């Protein structure tokens, strides 16, 4: 299965790592400086199509896996198989499998969360990180469920109960579910009392400017096959992650990092995130930090691909020596 994007062929393969099969899309020279791209929810390797082409054209080796539970990677049944240690473990095992001791990383959304934890657990493996949309929040005094107790309309809380979100999603075809998430332009992902978040979200009646119907179909085909339970299980493990990450209480992220966010990203507008990012609190826990806020919404690497590409390339060039 090979498709040309930006003149370079995208190579697809699966690796048996960490007890599962991980599907990886790869673009660029096999001996180029490696860049690991970590997608978020509800996405696939495909969300990095523009970055992969740009990285490959500059001589980087772009590696974009489908995380466990997604696409053509293994979808474990047990929710307990989706802790941040499993996800980060898959990526460490992938890099070991490829004999890559040090890489650069780009993460988006929940994939940025994974990248932040990769920084915490294995800083020795990282040269530099670019994270999109979700800043590093230090471990708080209480778990997510305690922090958001009583907020049943909040999507994260609705995602906690096994089967609940899946039953709600099943009332729509898969492409509509995806389009509802991709269309998000509201500041608060909280449904009114008694309303499921998927019913509350509206799919744009017009096509999204940054994704073609064909691309949406590619996403839908994979989610039709693998389902939404794996992806939602990431949220079901958030309380467990909070308990398990106690050893990293007050740990700082020392890896050089650039953080890019859209000015209209729903994540920036909720939970006091904008104040956290702009007040200096963010930099106090990620000392080696650059913040870039650009025009755009949540799926910024697709919506503003050229701008995001130039931000990634200009940053990574510092860690590879100048490239032509």
C-alpha positions in Angstrom: 0.0 0.0 0.0 1.9 3.0 -1.2 0.7 6.4 -2.2 2.7 9.4 -3.4 2.3 12.5 -1.4 4.4 15.6 -2.2 6.5 13.5 -4.7 7.7 11.2 -2.0 6.2 7.8 -1.5 4.5 7.0 1.8 5.6 3.5 3.0 3.3 1.5 5.2 4.4 -1.4 7.5 3.6 -3.0 10.8 6.0 -3.8 13.6 5.4 -6.2 16.5 6.4 -4.1 19.5 5.4 -4.2 23.2 3.0 -7.1 22.7 1.0 -5.5 19.9 1.2 -4.8 16.2 1.8 -1.1 15.4 1.0 0.2 12.0 3.5 2.9 10.8 3.4 5.3 7.9 6.8 6.5 6.8 8.0 9.1 4.4 11.5 10.5 3.6 15.0 9.0 3.4 15.5 6.0 5.7 18.8 7.5 6.8 17.4 11.0 7.5 17.1 12.5 11.0 14.1 10.7 12.4 10.9 12.5 13.4 8.2 10.7 15.3 4.7 12.1 14.8 2.0 11.3 17.4 -1.6 11.8 16.5 -4.5 12.7 18.8 -8.2 12.0 19.1 -10.1 11.0 16.9 -7.3 10.7 14.3 -4.8 8.5 12.5 -1.3 8.7 11.0 -3.2 10.5 8.2 -3.5 13.7 10.2 0.2 14.2 9.6 0.0 13.9 5.8 1.1 17.6 5.2 3.9 17.5 7.8 5.3 14.1 6.5 5.6 15.5 3.0 7.3 18.7 4.2 9.7 16.8 6.5 10.5 14.3 3.8 11.2 17.1 1.3 13.8 18.5 3.8 15.5 15.2 4.2 13.9 14.1 7.5 12.6 10.6 8.0 9.0 11.0 9.1 7.5 8.1 11.1 3.7 8.4 11.9 2.2 5.4 13.7 -1.5 4.7 14.3 -1.5 4.5 18.1 -2.8 1.4 19.8 -6.6 1.2 19.5 -6.5 3.1 16.2 -6.5 2.4 12.4 -4.4 -0.6 11.4 -2.7 -1.1 14.8 -3.9 -3.6 17.4 -7.0 -2.7 19.3 -6.8 -4.3 22.7 -10.2 -5.1 24.3 -9.2 -4.4 27.9 -9.5 -0.7 28.9 -6.5 -1.2 31.3 -4.3 -1.7 28.2 -4.6 2.0 27.4 -2.6 3.7 30.2 0.0 6.3 29.2 2.6 3.7 30.1 1.3 1.3 27.4 1.2 4.1 24.8 4.6 5.5 25.6 5.9 1.9 25.8 4.7 1.2 22.3 6.7 4.2 21.0 9.8 3.4 22.9 9.6 -0.2 21.7 9.1 1.1 18.1 12.2 3.3 18.3 14.2 0.4 19.8 12.9 -1.8 16.9 14.2 0.7 14.4 17.5 1.1 16.4 16.9 4.9 16.8 18.4 6.0 20.1 17.4 9.7 19.6 14.6 11.3 17.8 12.6 14.5 17.4 8.9 14.3 18.2 5.8 16.1 17.1 2.5 15.5 19.1 -1.0 16.8 18.7 -3.9 16.8 21.2 -3.9 13.5 23.2 -0.7 12.7 21.1 0.8 15.8 22.7 0.0 14.3 26.1 1.8 11.2 25.0 4.7 13.2 23.9 4.9 15.1 27.2 5.0 11.8 29.0 7.6 10.5 26.6 9.6 13.5 27.7 9.1 12.7 31.4 9.8 9.0 31.1 12.6 8.9 28.5 14.2 12.3 28.0 17.4 10.5 26.9 15.6 9.5 23.7 14.5 13.0 22.6 16.4 15.8 20.9 13.5 18.2 20.7 9.7 18.3 20.7 7.1 20.3 19.0 3.7 19.9 20.6 0.4 21.2 19.2 -2.7 22.2 21.1 -2.3 20.6 24.5 0.3 22.1 26.9 2.0 20.1 29.7 -0.1 20.4 32.8 1.8 19.4 35.9 0.2 16.6 37.9 -2.5 18.1 40.1 -3.6 17.4 43.6 -6.6 15.3 42.5 -7.7 13.0 39.7 -9.6 14.1 36.7 -12.9 12.6 38.0 -12.5 14.4 41.3 -11.5 17.7 39.6 -14.6 17.5 37.3 -17.0 15.9 39.6 -20.6 16.9 38.9 -19.8 18.1 35.3 -21.6 15.3 33.5 -22.0 17.3 30.3 -18.2 17.5 29.9 -17.0 15.2 27.1 -14.2 13.7 29.3 -16.7 12.7 32.0 -19.2 11.3 29.5 -16.3 9.2 28.1 -15.6 7.6 31.5 -18.5 5.2 31.5 -17.9 2.0 29.5 -20.1 1.8 26.4 -21.9 5.1 27.0 -20.2 7.2 24.3 -20.1 4.3 21.9 -23.9 3.8 22.1 -24.4 7.6 21.5 -21.9 7.6 18.6 -23.7 4.6 17.0 -26.7 6.7 16.2 -24.7 8.4 13.5 -22.6 7.1 10.6 -18.9 7.1 11.3 -18.1 9.9 8.9 -20.6 12.2 10.7 -19.1 11.4 14.1 -15.7 12.4 12.8 -17.0 15.5 11.1 -18.7 16.6 14.3 -15.3 16.5 16.1 -13.4 18.0 13.2 -16.0 20.9 13.0 -15.6 21.9 16.7 -15.3 25.7 17.0 -17.0 26.1 20.4 -15.0 27.2 23.6 -16.5 24.6 25.9 -17.0 20.9 25.1 -19.8 20.6 27.7 -23.3 19.4 26.6 -26.4 20.7 28.3 -27.9 18.5 31.1 -29.2 15.2 29.8 -27.6 15.6 26.4 -24.8 13.4 25.0 -21.8 15.3 23.7 -22.1 13.8 20.2 -25.7 15.0 19.9 -24.6 18.5 21.1 -21.8 18.8 18.5 -22.8 20.0 15.1 -21.2 18.8 11.8 -20.7 21.7 9.4 -23.2 21.5 6.5 -20.5 22.7 4.1 -17.2 20.7 3.6 -14.4 21.5 6.0 -11.8 23.6 4.1 -8.9 21.5 5.3 -10.1 18.0 4.6 -11.4 16.6 1.4 -14.4 14.2 1.2 -12.0 11.5 0.0 -9.7 12.1 3.1 -12.7 12.0 5.4 -13.7 8.8 3.8 -10.2 7.4 4.5 -10.6 8.2 8.1 -14.1 6.8 8.3 -13.1 3.6 6.7 -10.5 2.9 9.4 -12.8 4.0 12.3 -15.6 1.8 10.8 -13.2 -1.1 11.1 -11.5 -0.5 14.5 -14.3 1.3 16.3 -14.2 4.1 18.9 -13.8 2.1 22.1 -10.0 2.0 21.8 -9.7 5.7 21.4 -12.2 6.5 24.1 -10.4 4.1 26.5 -7.5 6.6 26.6 -9.9 8.9 28.5 -11.1 6.0 30.7 -7.5 5.6 31.9 -6.9 9.2 32.9 -7.7 8.6 36.6 -5.4 5.6 36.5 -2.7 7.6 34.8 -3.0 10.2 37.5 -2.5 7.5 40.2 0.4 5.9 38.4 2.3 9.1 37.7 2.7 10.0 41.3 6.6 9.4 41.0 6.7 12.3 38.6 5.0 14.8 41.0 6.6 18.2 40.4 8.8 16.9 37.7 9.8 19.4 35.0 10.2 18.7 31.3 13.7 19.6 30.3 13.6 18.6 26.6 13.7 21.6 24.3 10.2 22.3 23.2 8.2 24.5 20.9 4.4 24.7 21.6 2.1 25.7 18.8 -1.6 26.5 19.3 -4.4 27.9 17.3 -5.9 31.2 18.8 -9.4 29.7 18.5 -8.5 26.2 19.7 -11.3 25.0 22.1 -8.5 23.6 24.3 -6.9 27.0 24.7 -10.2 28.6 25.6 -11.2 26.1 28.4 -9.9 25.0 31.8 -7.9 28.2 32.2 -5.4 27.0 29.6 -4.9 30.4 27.9 -3.9 32.0 31.2 -1.6 29.0 32.1 0.2 29.3 28.7 0.6 33.1 28.7 1.2 33.7 32.5 4.6 32.0 32.7 3.2 29.0 34.7 3.7 26.8 31.6 7.4 27.9 31.1 8.0 27.3 34.8 7.4 23.5 34.3 8.9 23.4 30.7 11.9 25.7 31.1 13.3 25.2 27.6 10.1 26.5 25.9 9.0 28.6 22.9 5.3 29.3 22.5 3.8 30.3 19.2 0.1 31.1 18.9 -1.2 31.3 15.4 -4.5 31.8 13.7 -6.6 28.6 13.7 -8.7 26.1 15.5 -7.9 22.7 17.0 -6.8 20.5 14.0 -4.1 23.1 13.3 -1.6 20.9 11.5 -4.2 20.3 8.8 -6.0 23.6 8.8 -2.8 25.7 8.8 -0.4 23.1 7.3 2.1 25.5 5.7 2.5 27.7 8.7 2.8 24.7 11.1 5.3 23.0 8.7 7.5 26.1 8.6 7.4 26.3 12.5 8.4 22.7 12.8 11.1 22.9 10.2 12.7 26.1 11.5 12.8 24.6 15.0 14.1 21.2 14.1 16.8 22.7 11.9 18.5 23.9 15.1 19.0 20.3 16.2 20.2 18.8 12.9 22.5 21.5 11.5 21.4 23.6 8.5 19.6 21.7 5.7 19.4 22.9 2.1 
